[in-house]
Each structure stands twice: as C-alpha cells, then as structure tokens.
Amino acid sequence: MTTDSRLGVIRGLLAKAEATPFPAEAEAFTAKASELMARYAIDEALIWSTAVDPGLPSERTIVLQRPYVSQKAYLVHRVASVFGCSAIRLMGGSGAPSEPVSVVGYEPDLDLVEAMVTSLLVQAAQAMVVDQPTGLTSSGAAAFRRSHLMGFIETACARLADVHRDAVVRTARSDRADDDSIDLRNDSRPPASVALVLADRTESVDAEFARRYPRVRSSRISFGSSLDGHRSGRAAGERADLGSSRLGHRDQIGAAGDRP
C-alpha cells in the first residue's frame, strides 16, 4: 500500500465528515475529500508518465460477503473503472460465504478503489435498512434489497465518475492557463496531454489485466424486480457520501451489506 501526505489530508477530511453532526458540514468535508481523491489519482498518473521505469500494475483482492455478491462485484467494477483499474469476479465455490474479486491497477489507484468500495457498501447497507418498507414477505424483501442496491450503485458511481471527470477538466484548464495563446472561454475539453496520459495508464492496466486473465467471460447481473427498491436506491445514491470511509486496508468487504 502506498503512503503519501495527501492521503493524510484526505483521511483528516473524512474523519471530520464522520465526526460532525451537521449534514451540510459533513457534505462539505466529504465533497472536498472526493475531489482530492480524484486529483490524487490524476497527479499519480502524471507522475507515472514521466517515470523512467514506471513499473507494472499490481493486483489486489477484495473479498465480498454474501448475499447479493453479483451486485457488489458490479460495484467494484464500476468504482475500479473510474480510477483506471480493471476488476474481475473470481467466482468462489457454490455455497461459500464469500467471494473474491480481483482488481488490477497501480497501487495508488487500488488504495482509492478499496476505500471507496468499502464506504459505498457500508452506506448502501445502511440506506437499505432505512428505506425498506415494513410488511414485505421474505421474497419481497430480497427483491427490494437487490433493486435498491443496484439503484444505489448506478447513481453513486455516476456521481463518482462526474467528480473524477470534473477534476480532469479543472486540471486541464489549469495547465492551459499558463499559455496566453489559448482562449479558455467556453472551453472545457481536456488537453491531449492529460487525456493521453490517462489513456496510456489505462492501456497499461488493460494489458496487464489481459496477461493475468487471458480468458474472461461476461455474466448477467440481476437488477432486481422492485421498482420501489430501485427508486429508493437511486435516491440513496444521490445522498451517498463519496468519501466517508477512511483510507486503509480492509481484508473483507461487504459483510455490512448483509444486515437484516
């Protein structure tokens, strides 16, 4: 795991967000933390692009607890893609209480993926319990929770991607501001330098992923059958704190999502 003073700043912001009883204050802290996470990932990519020997991507295993492991694996995939990583579900044995998902990427990005996945799984579990209607049958409750989780994932990960995209644009505009010949008005396009660095880094990850996992097959994921669950999950995803879990290693992820 990487160490960096910027991670300390992020940890501090997240700790303040968790400690304050005021939602608006917590939102301000966590919004800044999410922005710093995106900027951190971009800075690491730019440093990587200038290294004489940038090294190869590495691999980290995230262990997901049942139930709804397919949906949780989809969350890992979505978060990993935001930070330029690739994830694969390793399919644990039938009836096993947990299942590993492998994420291939550069270490700084793997830190961010693991932290964000941990945070979003905990938040999804908490929102699921609060939002579930009373009086559902066991099958109805399962359908609601599956749909709620997928709605949460779709919305929260779309927000996370937007934060990362905005950070790229701000970085690009800041870089272009040094060139007086460029008119920044109505210009939100990332410059080729930033875009190409991120594309090259992702290509390097993709190549290492293909080397490690040359035969990959896709699988279908149930979005659930509860419209109410999906709607309330999307609403919870809009409220999700995109940085409310302190950065750090977690050996097992997803158990909180199994709360009754």
C-alpha positions as CSV (number, residue, x, y, z in Angstrom):
1,M,0.0,0.0,0.0
2,T,1.3,3.5,-0.9
3,T,1.9,6.2,1.6
4,D,1.6,9.9,0.7
5,S,1.0,13.1,2.7
6,R,-2.0,13.8,0.6
7,L,-3.7,10.6,1.9
8,G,-3.3,12.1,5.3
9,V,-5.2,15.2,4.3
10,I,-7.9,13.0,2.8
11,R,-8.1,10.9,6.0
12,G,-8.4,14.1,8.0
13,L,-11.3,15.4,5.9
14,L,-13.1,12.1,6.1
15,A,-12.7,11.9,9.8
16,K,-14.1,15.4,10.2
17,A,-17.0,14.5,8.0
18,E,-17.8,11.4,10.1
19,A,-17.5,13.3,13.4
20,T,-19.7,16.3,12.6
21,P,-23.5,16.1,13.5
22,F,-24.3,18.7,10.9
23,P,-25.2,17.2,7.4
24,A,-24.2,20.4,5.5
25,E,-20.8,20.4,7.2
26,A,-20.3,16.7,6.5
27,E,-21.2,17.2,2.9
28,A,-18.7,20.0,2.5
29,F,-15.9,17.9,4.1
30,T,-16.7,14.8,2.0
31,A,-17.1,16.7,-1.2
32,K,-13.7,18.1,-0.8
33,A,-12.3,14.7,0.1
34,S,-13.8,13.2,-3.1
35,E,-12.3,16.0,-5.1
36,L,-8.9,15.4,-3.6
37,M,-9.2,11.7,-4.3
38,A,-9.8,12.4,-7.9
39,R,-6.9,15.0,-8.1
40,Y,-4.6,12.5,-6.3
41,A,-5.4,9.8,-8.9
42,I,-4.7,12.3,-11.7
43,D,-1.4,13.5,-10.1
44,E,-0.2,9.9,-9.7
45,A,-0.9,9.3,-13.4
46,L,1.0,12.4,-14.4
47,I,4.0,11.4,-12.2
48,W,3.8,7.9,-13.7
49,S,4.0,9.3,-17.2
50,T,7.4,10.9,-16.5
51,A,9.0,8.0,-14.6
52,V,12.0,6.3,-16.3
53,D,10.7,2.9,-15.0
54,P,7.0,3.3,-14.0
55,G,6.8,-0.4,-13.2
56,L,3.8,-2.7,-13.8
57,P,0.3,-2.6,-12.4
58,S,-0.3,-4.8,-9.4
59,E,-3.3,-6.8,-8.1
60,R,-5.4,-6.6,-5.0
61,T,-8.2,-9.0,-3.9
62,I,-11.4,-7.6,-2.4
63,V,-13.5,-10.2,-0.6
64,L,-17.2,-9.7,-0.8
65,Q,-19.6,-11.3,1.6
66,R,-22.9,-12.8,0.5
67,P,-25.7,-12.1,-0.2
68,Y,-26.0,-10.0,-3.4
69,V,-22.4,-10.7,-4.3
70,S,-23.1,-10.2,-8.0
71,Q,-24.3,-6.7,-7.4
72,K,-21.5,-6.0,-5.0
73,A,-19.0,-7.2,-7.6
74,Y,-20.6,-4.8,-10.1
75,L,-20.0,-2.0,-7.6
76,V,-16.3,-2.9,-7.5
77,H,-16.2,-3.0,-11.3
78,R,-17.8,0.5,-11.6
79,V,-15.5,2.1,-9.0
80,A,-12.4,0.4,-10.4
81,S,-13.2,1.8,-13.9
82,V,-13.4,5.4,-12.5
83,F,-9.9,5.1,-11.2
84,G,-8.4,3.4,-14.3
85,C,-8.4,-0.1,-12.9
86,S,-9.9,-3.4,-14.1
87,A,-11.8,-5.8,-11.9
88,I,-12.8,-9.5,-12.3
89,R,-15.1,-11.7,-10.3
90,L,-13.2,-14.9,-9.4
91,M,-16.4,-16.9,-8.6
92,G,-16.0,-18.6,-5.3
93,G,-17.3,-22.1,-4.7
94,S,-21.0,-22.7,-4.6
95,G,-22.4,-22.1,-1.1
96,A,-19.2,-20.3,0.0
97,P,-20.0,-17.4,2.4
98,S,-17.7,-15.0,0.5
99,E,-16.3,-14.5,-3.0
100,P,-13.1,-12.7,-4.1
101,V,-13.0,-10.0,-6.7
102,S,-9.5,-9.1,-8.1
103,V,-8.7,-5.6,-9.1
104,V,-5.7,-4.9,-11.3
105,G,-4.2,-1.4,-11.3
106,Y,-1.4,0.8,-9.9
107,E,-1.1,0.9,-6.2
108,P,-2.3,4.4,-5.5
109,D,-5.4,3.8,-7.6
110,L,-6.0,0.5,-5.8
111,D,-5.9,2.3,-2.5
112,L,-8.7,4.6,-3.7
113,V,-10.8,1.8,-5.2
114,E,-10.6,-0.2,-1.9
115,A,-11.5,2.8,0.2
116,M,-14.4,3.9,-1.9
117,V,-15.9,0.4,-2.3
118,T,-15.7,-0.1,1.5
119,S,-17.5,3.3,2.0
120,L,-20.2,2.7,-0.6
121,L,-21.0,-0.8,0.6
122,V,-21.5,0.4,4.2
123,Q,-23.7,3.3,3.1
124,A,-25.7,1.1,0.8
125,A,-26.4,-1.3,3.6
126,Q,-27.5,1.5,6.0
127,A,-29.8,3.1,3.4
128,M,-31.3,-0.3,2.5
129,V,-32.3,-0.9,6.1
130,V,-33.8,2.6,6.5
131,D,-35.6,2.6,3.2
132,Q,-37.1,-0.9,3.2
133,P,-40.9,-0.9,3.7
134,T,-42.4,-2.9,6.5
135,G,-44.6,-5.9,6.0
136,L,-42.7,-7.4,3.0
137,T,-42.5,-11.1,2.5
138,S,-39.0,-12.7,2.5
139,S,-39.1,-12.9,-1.3
140,G,-40.4,-9.3,-1.5
141,A,-37.7,-8.1,0.9
142,A,-35.0,-9.8,-1.2
143,A,-36.3,-8.2,-4.4
144,F,-36.4,-4.8,-2.8
145,R,-32.9,-5.0,-1.5
146,R,-31.4,-6.3,-4.7
147,S,-33.2,-3.5,-6.7
148,H,-32.2,-0.9,-4.0
149,L,-28.6,-1.9,-4.2
150,M,-28.4,-1.7,-7.9
151,G,-30.2,1.7,-7.9
152,F,-27.7,2.9,-5.3
153,I,-24.7,1.7,-7.3
154,E,-25.9,3.2,-10.6
155,T,-26.4,6.7,-9.1
156,A,-23.5,6.8,-6.7
157,C,-21.0,5.6,-9.3
158,A,-22.3,8.0,-11.9
159,R,-21.7,10.8,-9.4
160,L,-18.2,9.5,-8.6
161,A,-17.4,9.5,-12.4
162,D,-18.6,13.0,-12.7
163,V,-16.3,14.2,-9.8
164,H,-13.4,12.5,-11.5
165,R,-14.2,14.0,-14.9
166,D,-14.6,17.4,-13.4
167,A,-11.2,17.1,-11.8
168,V,-9.7,16.2,-15.2
169,V,-11.2,19.3,-16.8
170,R,-10.0,21.6,-14.0
171,T,-6.5,20.1,-14.2
172,A,-6.6,20.6,-18.0
173,R,-7.8,24.2,-17.7
174,S,-5.2,25.0,-15.1
175,D,-2.5,23.7,-17.3
176,R,-3.8,25.6,-20.3
177,A,-4.0,28.8,-18.3
178,D,-0.2,29.1,-18.5
179,D,-0.5,29.5,-22.2
180,D,-1.7,33.0,-23.0
181,S,-2.4,32.0,-26.6
182,I,-5.3,29.7,-25.6
183,D,-8.7,31.2,-25.0
184,L,-10.3,29.4,-22.1
185,R,-13.8,30.8,-22.6
186,N,-16.3,28.1,-23.4
187,D,-13.5,25.6,-23.4
188,S,-14.0,22.5,-21.2
189,R,-12.1,20.0,-23.2
190,P,-9.2,18.2,-21.6
191,P,-5.9,18.8,-23.4
192,A,-4.3,16.0,-25.3
193,S,-1.5,15.8,-22.7
194,V,-3.8,14.9,-19.8
195,A,-6.2,12.8,-21.8
196,L,-3.3,10.8,-23.4
197,V,-1.6,10.2,-20.0
198,L,-4.8,8.8,-18.5
199,A,-5.5,6.7,-21.7
200,D,-1.9,5.4,-21.7
201,R,-2.1,4.4,-18.0
202,T,-5.4,2.7,-18.5
203,E,-4.0,0.9,-21.5
204,S,-1.1,-0.3,-19.4
205,V,-3.5,-1.7,-16.8
206,D,-5.6,-3.3,-19.5
207,A,-2.6,-5.0,-21.0
208,E,-1.5,-6.4,-17.5
209,F,-5.1,-7.5,-16.8
210,A,-5.2,-9.4,-20.2
211,R,-1.9,-11.0,-19.4
212,R,-3.1,-12.2,-16.0
213,Y,-6.6,-13.1,-17.1
214,P,-6.5,-14.1,-20.8
215,R,-9.8,-15.8,-20.8
216,V,-12.6,-13.7,-19.4
217,R,-16.3,-14.3,-19.9
218,S,-19.1,-11.9,-19.1
219,S,-22.0,-12.7,-16.8
220,R,-25.5,-11.3,-16.3
221,I,-26.4,-9.3,-13.2
222,S,-29.9,-9.1,-11.9
223,F,-31.1,-5.5,-11.4
224,G,-34.0,-6.8,-9.3
225,S,-37.7,-6.6,-9.9
226,S,-38.8,-4.0,-7.4
227,L,-39.4,-0.5,-8.9
228,D,-39.8,1.0,-5.4
229,G,-36.5,-0.6,-4.4
230,H,-34.7,0.8,-7.4
231,R,-36.2,4.3,-7.0
232,S,-35.3,4.5,-3.3
233,G,-31.8,3.1,-4.1
234,R,-31.2,5.8,-6.6
235,A,-32.3,8.4,-4.1
236,A,-29.9,6.9,-1.5
237,G,-27.2,7.0,-4.1
238,E,-27.8,10.7,-4.6
239,R,-27.3,11.2,-0.9
240,A,-24.2,9.0,-0.7
241,D,-21.1,10.3,0.9
242,L,-18.4,9.8,-1.7
243,G,-15.6,9.7,0.8
244,S,-17.0,8.7,4.2
245,S,-14.7,5.7,4.8
246,R,-11.1,6.3,6.0
247,L,-8.5,5.1,3.6
248,G,-6.9,1.9,4.8
249,H,-6.7,-1.8,4.0
250,R,-9.8,-4.0,4.6
251,D,-9.4,-7.7,4.3
252,Q,-13.1,-8.4,4.0
253,I,-15.6,-6.1,2.4
254,G,-19.4,-6.4,2.2
255,A,-20.4,-8.0,5.4
256,A,-22.3,-4.9,6.4
257,G,-24.4,-5.2,3.4
258,D,-25.9,-8.4,4.8
259,R,-27.6,-6.8,7.8
260,P,-31.2,-7.8,8.2
